[in-house]
Amino acid sequence: MKPAARRRARECAVQALYSWQLSKNDISDVEYQFLAEQDVKDVDVPYFRELLSGVATNSAYLDGLMKPYLSRLLEELGQVEKAVLRIALFELSKRDDVPYKVAINEAIELAKNLRR
């Protein structure tokens, strides 16, 4: 799959995770609704699904990884920031096929693009 499709998968995952974090709905319901309502023709959908389920399943673990490095409480992070960090930590800790430089760079690019 093309790198651009992976980037779009990460962007979509941030949006879906944001919805999940706020709604507290089941992640499979969030995934179904997102895929039904969004144009995902240029998205690596299997990777999107993996990010979504992986982050949801491992959210407590991922939060534990980031807590020691935060300058404020986890609860004080914005929902978008939390989603971006969780995706990056998931890729760093659970995806051996994603080079650490790619995971870090993609998180930075996501954060930059979402600030606009």
C-alpha positions as CSV (number, residue, x, y, z in Angstrom):
1,M,0.0,0.0,0.0
2,K,1.2,3.5,-0.8
3,P,2.5,5.7,2.0
4,A,-0.2,8.3,1.3
5,A,-2.8,5.7,1.9
6,R,-1.2,4.9,5.3
7,R,-1.1,8.6,6.2
8,R,-4.8,8.9,5.3
9,A,-5.5,5.8,7.5
10,R,-3.8,7.5,10.4
11,E,-5.8,10.8,9.8
12,C,-9.0,8.8,9.7
13,A,-8.0,6.9,12.8
14,V,-7.5,10.1,14.7
15,Q,-11.0,11.3,13.7
16,A,-12.6,7.9,14.7
17,L,-10.6,7.7,17.9
18,Y,-11.7,11.2,18.8
19,S,-15.3,10.1,18.3
20,W,-14.7,7.0,20.4
21,Q,-13.0,8.8,23.2
22,L,-15.9,11.3,23.5
23,S,-18.8,9.0,22.9
24,K,-17.5,6.0,24.8
25,N,-19.4,3.8,22.2
26,D,-18.1,0.4,21.3
27,I,-15.1,0.8,18.9
28,S,-16.7,-1.5,16.4
29,D,-19.7,0.7,16.2
30,V,-17.5,3.8,15.8
31,E,-15.6,2.0,13.0
32,Y,-18.8,1.0,11.2
33,Q,-20.3,4.4,11.4
34,F,-17.1,6.1,10.3
35,L,-16.6,3.8,7.2
36,A,-20.3,4.3,6.3
37,E,-20.2,8.1,6.4
38,Q,-16.7,8.9,5.1
39,D,-15.0,8.7,1.7
40,V,-12.3,6.2,2.3
41,K,-11.3,5.4,-1.3
42,D,-7.7,6.6,-0.8
43,V,-7.4,5.1,2.7
44,D,-5.6,1.9,3.6
45,V,-8.7,0.6,5.3
46,P,-7.2,-2.6,6.8
47,Y,-4.5,-0.4,8.5
48,F,-7.2,2.0,9.7
49,R,-9.0,-0.9,11.2
50,E,-5.9,-2.2,12.8
51,L,-5.0,1.2,14.3
52,L,-8.5,1.7,15.6
53,S,-8.9,-1.7,17.3
54,G,-5.2,-1.8,18.4
55,V,-5.4,1.6,20.1
56,A,-8.8,0.8,21.7
57,T,-7.7,-2.6,23.0
58,N,-4.4,-1.2,24.3
59,S,-5.4,2.3,25.4
60,A,-4.6,1.7,29.1
61,Y,-1.2,0.3,28.2
62,L,-0.5,3.1,25.8
63,D,-1.6,5.7,28.4
64,G,0.8,4.1,30.8
65,L,3.7,4.4,28.4
66,M,3.1,8.2,27.9
67,K,2.3,9.3,31.4
68,P,5.9,9.5,32.7
69,Y,6.8,11.8,29.8
70,L,3.8,14.2,30.0
71,S,4.3,17.7,31.4
72,R,0.7,17.6,32.6
73,L,-1.9,15.1,33.7
74,L,-3.2,12.7,31.0
75,E,-6.7,14.0,31.7
76,E,-5.6,17.5,30.8
77,L,-4.6,16.5,27.3
78,G,-7.0,17.4,24.5
79,Q,-8.8,14.5,22.8
80,V,-7.0,15.0,19.5
81,E,-3.6,15.1,21.2
82,K,-4.4,11.9,23.0
83,A,-5.5,10.2,19.8
84,V,-2.3,11.2,18.0
85,L,-0.1,10.1,20.8
86,R,-1.9,6.8,21.2
87,I,-1.5,6.0,17.5
88,A,2.2,6.9,17.6
89,L,2.8,4.8,20.7
90,F,0.8,1.9,19.2
91,E,3.0,2.0,16.1
92,L,6.2,2.2,18.2
93,S,5.3,-0.6,20.6
94,K,3.2,-3.0,18.6
95,R,4.1,-2.6,14.9
96,D,7.6,-3.9,14.2
97,D,7.1,-3.2,10.5
98,V,6.8,0.6,11.0
99,P,10.2,2.2,11.5
100,Y,10.4,4.3,14.6
101,K,11.4,7.4,12.5
102,V,8.2,6.9,10.4
103,A,6.0,6.6,13.5
104,I,7.4,9.7,15.0
105,N,7.4,11.7,11.8
106,E,3.8,10.7,11.0
107,A,2.7,11.8,14.5
108,I,4.3,15.2,14.1
109,E,2.7,15.6,10.7
110,L,-0.7,14.6,12.0
111,A,-0.4,17.1,14.9
112,K,0.7,19.9,12.5
113,N,-2.1,19.2,10.0
114,L,-4.8,19.0,12.7
115,R,-3.7,22.4,14.2
116,R,-4.6,24.2,10.9
